Amino acid sequence: MRQQSPSSWAAICVFIAALVHLVLGFSIEFSVDEAHYALYAQHLAWSYFDHPPLVGWIQWPLVALSSSEGVIRFIPELLWVLSCYLVYEVTVQIHHFIRGRNAGYLTSALPSANLCGLLAVLVVVAAPMLHILAIGLLPDTLLAPLSLGLMLMALRWLSKDQFSLSDWIITGILLGLAGLSKYTAFFTALALLFVFLSAPRKSWVTKVGFWLAVMIALVLITPVLYWNWANDWISFKYQLAHGGGGQWLWRRLGAYIGIQILVFGPLFILGSFIFLKNCMHATKISMLALFGFFVIPFAIFVSLSGGGGLPHWTSPAWFCLAPFAGIGLAKVWATQHRRWIRILFFIQIALCCIGFGYVLSGGISSASMKANPIADLYGWKVAGQKAATLSKATKADGIAVQNWTLGSRAAWYASPTPVFVLDQRKDQFDLWFGDLPKGANVLLINWSGMPHPMPVGNQSAFAACEPLDTLEIERFGRVLSKFDFSLCSNWQGSSGTE
C-alpha cells in the first residue's frame, strides 16, 4: 500500500474535523452572535451598528432559502476549510522563501515543505477555539482567510520585491473585503504595510498599482463609510468605546494571556519558539515583518485586555502564526524528538473532543442555571416560536427582552415578530424595530440563564405584567433552563436611548 503524503494527511484531518463540525452544527441552536449575524442577512443594509456588513451579506443566499442552523453553518465551515488550506500554502511558501535565501546549514536542516504544512494544519485542528469559528459564523471567521490571503501576497512581495498589476488588484480586493469583515482588519493592513516598509527600497510608493490597490480597498469599504456617515458614525463610536473596555486591571491581562494559551493550545507556543530559535536569524528582517500578522493584532488585543476582551478576537492572528509553528514543530519532528509534540497534540485533541461532548450533552446542570453556559444553546427555537404565538394571541405589539443578548435569539426564532430591548443602550434592535411606543403592550420573555426583575414600578416600566406561561427546556431528562412569558401592558418608559 502506498504511504499517504503529508498533504493527503492534512486533507484527511481537515475532512474529519469538518464532519465533526457539521454534526455539531446540525445538533445545536444558534448562539447569541450567530443569531445576531443571521438577522443581518434578514435585514440587509449597507452596514450595521456593531460590525461591517460582510458577515450578513455572505449569509443572505442561504438565509433566504433556509432557516436551518446546520445549512446556514455550511458558510463558516467552508471558510474554516479555506483557512486551513491557506495555512498549508503559506507554510509551504515560507519554507520556499527560507530555502531561497539560505543555501547553508539552515537549508539542509530544514524538513520538507509538505511536512511543515501538515504540522501547521494539525496545530490549527488541535486548537479548541478555532473550532468555534468553524461552527458559528463570526466576523473573525471571515477575517482569518482574508488575513492569510494578505500574508500570502506579502510573501510574494518579499520573494520578488515587486508586484504585477494583477497582484496589486488582488491585494486591494483582499484589503477591501477584510475591511467589510471587521474593523480590526486595520491591524492586518498595518502588518502588510510593515512588510512593505521592511524592504530596503520603497519604490512601491511610486507604483500605479499600489495606489490602485488603495483605491480598490477604499471603494469596497465605501458602504461602511456611507452608512456611518448617514447614522452619525454610531458604529465607529460604539467600537471605540467597546474596545476601550472598563477599568484597566492587571489581573484581567494575566487571565487573558492564560486563556489564550489554553484555548489556542501550547503547540502554537512550542512550534513558534522553535522557529524563532532556529530559523529566524537567517532572514531576520523579512521574517520579523511577516510575524507582524500575528504580533500586531495580538499585542493590541492583549494590551487592551486589562479593560476587558473576548478570547476569540485574536483568532485570525493565531491562524497567521500557524505556519511558523508548523515549521518549528516539523524541525523537531524531523530530528526524532517527537514525544512532546505527540503528547501535546493528543491532549489538545482530547480537550476538543471533551468540549464537543460537553456541548452535545447540554452541559452540567446545577441549582443555578447561570452556571451552565451550554444551556444557552438549547431551547430558544421552541421558546421563540411560543413567544410569537402568544404575542399574536394576546394582540401584543411585539416581544420584549431586557438585554440585547436575549434579543438576537428571540428575534431570529420569533421572526417576523418585532423584538424590543428594554434597556437604555442604543443598539441594532433600535435600528431594526424602532423604540417601543408609550402605552404599548408586549409579550415579555424572561430566561432563567439571565433573569431580570419584572419591569414594573418605576417611570421607565410597564403599568403591569401578568404571567401567562412557563416553558422548561430539558435535554436527556435534565432541566437546562426555564422561560417565563408575561403580558406587560402600558409601557411608560423609552427603550434604546442613551
SVG drawing of the C-alpha trace seen along z (x, -y; Angstrom):
<svg xmlns="http://www.w3.org/2000/svg" viewBox="-55 -62 81 64">
<polyline fill="none" stroke="black" stroke-width="0.4" points="0.0,0.0 1.3,-3.4 2.1,-5.6 0.0,-8.8 1.8,-12.0 1.8,-14.8 -0.6,-16.9 -3.1,-13.9 -2.9,-13.5 -3.6,-17.2 -6.7,-16.9 -7.9,-13.8 -7.5,-15.6 -9.4,-18.7 -12.1,-16.4 -12.6,-14.5 -12.7,-17.8 -15.2,-19.2 -17.5,-16.2 -17.5,-16.7 -18.3,-20.4 -21.2,-19.6 -22.7,-17.0 -22.4,-19.6 -23.8,-22.3 -27.0,-20.4 -27.4,-19.4 -27.5,-22.8 -29.3,-26.1 -27.7,-29.4 -25.6,-31.2 -26.1,-34.8 -23.7,-36.1 -24.8,-33.6 -28.4,-34.7 -27.4,-38.3 -25.4,-38.0 -28.1,-35.8 -30.5,-38.7 -28.1,-40.9 -28.9,-38.7 -32.7,-39.1 -32.3,-42.9 -29.8,-43.7 -28.2,-47.1 -25.0,-48.9 -23.6,-48.3 -24.7,-47.7 -24.4,-49.2 -21.7,-46.8 -19.9,-45.4 -19.3,-45.9 -21.8,-44.1 -20.0,-41.2 -20.9,-38.8 -24.6,-39.4 -24.2,-39.7 -22.4,-36.4 -25.2,-34.5 -28.1,-36.2 -28.4,-33.5 -28.7,-30.6 -30.8,-32.6 -33.2,-33.4 -33.6,-29.7 -33.5,-28.1 -33.8,-28.7 -31.9,-25.5 -28.9,-26.2 -27.0,-23.4 -27.5,-24.5 -26.5,-28.1 -23.4,-26.8 -22.0,-25.5 -20.7,-29.0 -18.3,-29.1 -17.3,-25.5 -16.2,-26.4 -14.4,-29.4 -12.6,-27.3 -11.6,-24.7 -10.3,-27.6 -8.3,-28.9 -6.7,-25.5 -5.8,-25.3 -4.3,-28.8 -2.3,-27.9 -0.8,-25.0 0.0,-27.2 1.5,-30.0 3.7,-27.4 5.0,-26.0 5.7,-29.4 7.6,-30.5 9.6,-27.2 10.5,-28.0 11.3,-31.6 13.7,-30.4 15.4,-27.9 15.7,-30.5 17.5,-32.9 19.8,-30.3 21.9,-27.5 23.9,-26.5 23.2,-24.7 19.6,-26.0 18.6,-24.7 20.0,-21.2 18.4,-21.1 15.0,-22.2 12.4,-19.4 10.3,-19.1 7.7,-21.8 4.9,-19.2 5.8,-18.0 5.8,-21.7 2.4,-22.3 0.9,-19.2 2.1,-20.1 0.8,-23.7 -2.6,-22.4 -2.5,-20.0 -1.8,-22.9 -5.0,-24.6 -7.0,-21.3 -5.8,-20.9 -6.8,-24.4 -10.1,-24.3 -11.1,-28.0 -10.6,-27.7 -13.3,-25.0 -15.8,-27.6 -15.1,-29.7 -15.8,-26.7 -19.2,-26.0 -20.5,-29.5 -20.0,-32.4 -18.3,-35.4 -16.6,-38.3 -13.3,-36.6 -14.3,-33.6 -14.2,-35.9 -11.1,-37.8 -9.0,-34.6 -8.8,-33.5 -8.5,-37.1 -5.6,-37.7 -3.9,-34.6 -4.5,-35.7 -2.8,-39.0 0.0,-37.1 0.4,-35.1 0.6,-38.3 3.2,-39.7 5.3,-36.6 5.0,-37.1 6.2,-40.6 9.2,-39.5 10.1,-36.8 10.0,-39.1 10.4,-42.6 7.8,-43.7 4.1,-43.2 2.5,-42.8 -0.7,-44.8 -2.8,-41.8 -1.0,-41.3 -1.9,-44.8 -5.5,-44.3 -5.8,-41.1 -4.2,-42.8 -6.7,-45.7 -9.6,-43.3 -8.4,-41.4 -7.9,-44.6 -11.4,-45.8 -13.1,-42.5 -11.2,-42.5 -12.5,-46.0 -16.0,-44.7 -15.5,-41.9 -14.3,-43.5 -12.9,-46.9 -9.8,-45.2 -8.8,-44.4 -6.9,-47.7 -4.3,-45.7 -3.8,-43.3 -3.4,-46.2 -0.7,-47.6 1.1,-44.2 1.1,-44.3 2.4,-47.9 5.1,-46.7 6.2,-44.2 6.4,-46.8 8.4,-49.1 10.8,-46.3 12.1,-46.4 15.4,-48.4 13.8,-50.3 10.4,-51.9 9.8,-52.2 6.3,-50.7 5.1,-54.1 5.5,-55.4 3.8,-52.5 0.4,-53.0 -0.5,-49.5 -0.1,-50.5 -2.4,-53.4 -4.8,-51.3 -4.9,-48.8 -5.6,-51.6 -8.4,-52.9 -10.0,-49.4 -9.9,-48.9 -11.4,-52.3 -14.2,-51.7 -15.0,-48.3 -15.4,-49.8 -17.5,-52.7 -20.8,-51.1 -19.4,-51.1 -18.3,-54.8 -21.6,-55.9 -23.8,-54.1 -21.8,-55.5 -22.0,-59.0 -25.7,-58.6 -26.1,-57.4 -23.9,-59.9 -20.9,-57.5 -22.6,-55.4 -20.7,-52.2 -17.3,-53.8 -18.2,-55.5 -19.5,-52.2 -16.4,-50.2 -14.0,-52.8 -15.9,-52.7 -16.2,-48.9 -12.5,-48.4 -11.5,-50.6 -13.5,-48.3 -13.9,-49.2 -11.5,-49.8 -8.0,-48.5 -6.8,-45.8 -3.6,-43.7 -5.4,-40.6 -7.5,-40.8 -4.5,-41.0 -2.9,-38.0 -6.1,-36.0 -6.5,-36.9 -3.0,-35.6 -3.6,-32.4 -6.9,-31.9 -5.2,-32.5 -2.7,-29.7 -5.5,-27.3 -8.0,-27.9 -5.4,-28.0 -3.0,-25.4 0.6,-25.2 1.6,-23.6 1.4,-27.1 3.8,-28.4 6.2,-25.5 6.4,-25.5 6.8,-29.3 9.6,-29.2 11.5,-26.6 11.1,-28.5 12.3,-31.8 15.3,-30.0 16.4,-28.0 15.1,-29.7 14.8,-33.4 18.4,-34.5 18.8,-33.7 16.0,-36.0 15.6,-38.2 14.0,-41.4 11.7,-39.6 10.5,-37.0 10.1,-39.8 7.9,-41.6 5.8,-38.5 5.4,-37.9 3.6,-41.2 0.5,-39.4 0.4,-37.8 2.2,-40.2 0.5,-43.4 -3.2,-42.3 -2.2,-40.1 -0.2,-42.7 -3.0,-45.3 -5.7,-43.0 -3.6,-41.9 -2.7,-45.5 -6.5,-46.3 -7.5,-43.2 -6.9,-44.8 -10.1,-46.7 -11.9,-43.6 -11.8,-41.5 -13.1,-38.3 -10.7,-35.4 -11.8,-34.8 -10.8,-38.3 -7.2,-37.1 -8.2,-34.1 -7.2,-35.5 -3.8,-36.3 -3.3,-32.7 -4.2,-31.4 -1.3,-33.6 1.0,-32.2 0.3,-28.6 2.7,-28.4 5.7,-29.4 4.6,-27.0 4.3,-24.2 7.8,-24.8 9.2,-24.8 7.4,-21.6 8.5,-19.9 12.1,-20.7 11.8,-18.9 9.8,-16.1 12.5,-15.5 15.1,-15.1 13.1,-12.3 12.3,-14.4 8.5,-13.7 7.4,-12.7 6.3,-16.2 4.6,-17.0 2.5,-13.8 1.6,-14.4 0.5,-18.0 -1.4,-17.1 -3.4,-14.3 -4.0,-16.4 -5.4,-19.3 -7.5,-16.9 -8.8,-15.3 -9.8,-18.7 -11.6,-19.4 -13.5,-16.1 -14.5,-16.8 -15.7,-20.2 -17.8,-18.7 -19.3,-16.1 -20.0,-18.7 -21.9,-20.8 -23.9,-17.9 -24.8,-16.7 -26.2,-20.1 -23.6,-20.9 -23.7,-20.3 -26.9,-21.3 -26.9,-22.9 -29.2,-24.7 -28.0,-27.9 -28.9,-27.8 -26.4,-30.6 -23.6,-28.1 -24.3,-26.1 -23.2,-28.2 -24.2,-25.4 -27.9,-25.8 -27.7,-28.9 -27.6,-26.8 -30.9,-24.9 -34.5,-25.9 -34.5,-29.3 -36.2,-27.8 -39.3,-26.5 -39.3,-29.5 -39.2,-31.9 -42.0,-30.1 -44.1,-30.0 -43.5,-33.7 -44.6,-34.6 -47.8,-32.5 -48.6,-34.2 -47.8,-37.6 -50.3,-37.0 -52.9,-35.5 -52.8,-38.4 -52.6,-41.0 -49.4,-42.4 -47.3,-45.0 -44.3,-42.7 -41.9,-40.7 -39.7,-42.3 -36.5,-41.2 -34.3,-43.1 -30.9,-42.5 -29.7,-42.5 -28.1,-39.1 -31.5,-37.7 -33.0,-39.7 -31.0,-38.1 -32.4,-34.6 -35.8,-35.9 -35.8,-38.0 -34.5,-35.1 -36.7,-32.3 -39.9,-34.5 -39.4,-36.2 -41.1,-38.3 -42.5,-39.5 -40.7,-42.7 -38.4,-42.4 -37.8,-45.4 -34.8,-45.5 -35.8,-47.3 -32.6,-49.0 -31.0,-52.4 -28.3,-51.2 -28.5,-52.2 -28.1,-49.1 -29.0,-47.4 -32.5,-46.5 -33.4,-50.1 -32.5,-50.5 -34.4,-47.4 -37.6,-47.7 -37.5,-51.3 -38.4,-52.4 -41.2,-50.8 -44.0,-53.4 -45.6,-54.6 -48.7,-52.7 -47.6,-49.6 -48.4,-46.1 -45.7,-43.4 -45.0,-39.7 -42.1,-39.7 -39.6,-36.8 -37.6,-36.2 -34.9,-33.4 -33.5,-31.7 -30.0,-32.0 -30.1,-35.7 -33.1,-36.6 -34.3,-40.1 -36.9,-41.6 -40.3,-42.4 -40.1,-45.9 -42.9,-47.5 -43.0,-50.0 -40.9,-53.0 -41.2,-55.6 -39.3,-53.5 -41.5,-50.5 -44.9,-49.0 -48.1,-49.6 -48.5,-45.9 -47.1,-42.5 -49.3,-39.4 -47.7,-35.9 -49.0,-33.8 -47.0,-30.6 -43.7,-28.8 -41.5,-26.6 -38.9,-24.2 -36.1,-23.1 -34.9,-19.5 -32.1,-17.5 -31.5,-13.8 -34.0,-14.1 -32.3,-17.1 -33.8,-20.7 -31.3,-23.1 -33.3,-26.3 -36.7,-27.9 -38.5,-30.6 -41.3,-32.7 -43.7,-34.5 -45.7,-37.5 -48.0,-40.1 -46.8,-43.5 -49.2,-46.4 -49.0,-50.2 -45.3,-50.9 -44.4,-54.2 -40.7,-54.5 -38.4,-54.6 -36.1,-51.9 -32.9,-52.2 -32.0,-55.7 -28.7,-56.8"/>
</svg>
